[in-house]
């Protein structure tokens, strides 16, 4: 018989450019998912930056601060044993994209 996977879906109350607050809510949702025995956690799109950043998506700092939040998650044991699907903007070759990043075991 196949092993079951318990999934946590999150609808967080994120605020545009509230990197610290958004980070805390993401961390809380991952901890709650782990406490409930989930092995996969998925959140909303652009949950790191907030969805309505509008012109701030033209600013390089928005992307740097988003990556800083991801780095903080990977520097702890937060992603040990759980796949975390996190939404954030990514800039590649001066083009911004609405992306998903998957974190597992500090990678």
Buried (B, 14 or more C-beta within 10 A) or exposed (E): EEEEEEEBEBEBEBBBBEBEEBBEBBBEBBEEBBEEEBBBBBBBEBBBBBBEBEEBBEEEEBBEBBBEBBEBBEEEEBBEEBBBBBBBBBBEEEEBEEBEBEBEEEE
